């Protein structure tokens, strides 16, 4: 047993597991935290757990994250246990430490948490077929249901886990600082992307300003609604079925428009967000319609969760979050790749380029997007 495995076993021993650890493998999914899957022998059965070391550079207050996650998972468990719906969700289940805590801080100051592993399948992108449209709609319904489960939570009881996470004007100001400082001498390589960012500056306040003025409501939101944050049943013969919404580190006060915008941004293109062939980057209108159907409608026949003011900004939100994400990738590239995990030189620049290209295609097809909203969201 190598030193790393021994270390992980000692961390796992702090948590109330069902048996003895028999295997540990790293999980490469995600850009931020270090994740490991542990197999535990529980009698004749093997149970799996997800062990994570929280990135304290990205999340300087892991204790606040765990406070939020505990409140959210308990609320979902209570809500899901009391009613059945069109998209039944199970909560992520935290494993307590032997001391009764939701996380463990080791001698080096690192924060660790453990979940019961959710058996199922995830998708990094929406498959480009009829099944993919069903997956897109079901993922969107899962995020809507997630928000519905948390609708009665007092938003003030949740902490902000990353300051200004979806504060687009602040994100843009940081980009300007990175351009001016040019600490890694990369502005020359990114000149076209910088020009694109400056051209779209007017988008900065399109969501934050009405939120600050109270024109749209402050809600408990997920804030990272990529399709790979939904676990699906991998053996459902009746079609795609969402089991659980995961990656709750950014659950905090925000706007439902942030969640819809990021869901669309990350799902409507059939190519990956680091695709280098920019000619293939375009929005798929059928996927967009499926996402709208899952996220913005209430199959139970009741009133929609969205307010009229939110509905009017749905398409704008898609542009804003795509722009914001492009700005974040570009800023990270100019700053030396300090936030997002990279696998090659200029990886973050490639990511920024795809987002700017997607943004331009959204603007070209804005009329079609608005028409889909009009036809599918009833008032």
PEMO-V736768 format. One record per backbone hydrogen bond with DSSP energy under -0.5 kcal/mol. CO is the residue of the C=O (numbers start at 1). NH is the residue of the N-H. If there is no record, write none. Layout:
# PEMO-V736768
<<CO/NH> <CO/NH>>
This chain:
# PEMO-V736768
<<2/6> <3/7> <4/8> <5/9> <6/10> <7/11> <8/12> <9/13> <11/14> <12/15> <14/98> <15/17> <20/41> <23/39> <25/37> <27/35> <33/35> <34/53> <35/27> <36/38> <36/51> <37/25> <38/49> <39/22> <39/23> <40/42> <40/47> <41/20> <41/43> <42/45> <45/42> <45/47> <47/40> <48/117> <49/38> <49/51> <50/115> <51/36> <52/54> <52/113> <53/34> <54/56> <54/111> <55/59> <58/60> <61/64> <61/65> <62/66> <63/67> <64/68> <65/69> <66/70> <67/71> <68/72> <69/73> <70/74> <71/75> <72/76> <73/77> <74/78> <75/79> <76/80> <77/81> <78/82> <79/82> <79/83> <85/88> <92/94> <93/116> <94/96> <96/16> <97/100> <101/97> <104/106> <104/112> <106/109> <110/106> <111/54> <112/104> <113/52> <114/95> <115/50> <117/119> <121/232> <127/129> <129/133> <130/134> <131/135> <132/136> <133/137> <134/138> <135/139> <136/140> <137/141> <138/142> <139/143> <140/144> <141/145> <142/146> <143/147> <144/148> <145/149> <146/150> <148/151> <150/153> <153/155> <154/157> <155/158> <159/161> <162/165> <164/167> <166/168> <167/170> <167/171> <168/172> <169/173> <170/174> <171/175> <172/176> <173/177> <174/178> <175/179> <176/180> <177/181> <178/182> <182/185> <186/190> <188/191> <190/194> <191/195> <192/196> <193/197> <194/198> <195/199> <196/200> <197/200> <198/201> <200/203> <201/204> <203/206> <205/209> <207/211> <208/212> <209/213> <210/215> <210/216> <211/214> <217/219> <219/221> <219/254> <221/252> <224/226> <226/229> <227/230> <229/246> <231/243> <231/244> <232/121> <233/236> <235/237> <236/239> <241/233> <243/90> <244/231> <244/246> <248/251> <252/221> <254/219> <255/258> <255/259> <256/260> <257/261> <258/262> <259/263> <260/264> <261/265> <262/266> <263/267> <264/267> <264/268> <268/284> <272/275> <276/278> <277/280> <278/281> <280/282> <283/285> <284/288> <285/289> <286/290> <287/291> <288/292> <289/293> <290/294> <291/295> <292/296> <297/299> <298/301> <307/311> <308/312> <309/313> <310/313> <311/314> <313/317> <314/318> <315/319> <316/320> <317/321> <318/322> <319/323> <320/324> <321/325> <322/326> <323/327> <324/328> <325/329> <326/330> <327/331> <328/332> <329/333> <330/334> <331/335> <332/337> <333/336> <334/184> <344/347> <346/350> <347/351> <348/352> <349/353> <350/354> <351/355> <352/356> <353/357> <354/358> <355/359> <356/360> <357/361> <358/362> <359/363> <360/364> <361/365> <363/366> <365/369> <366/370> <367/371> <368/372> <369/373> <370/374> <371/375> <372/376> <373/377> <376/378>>
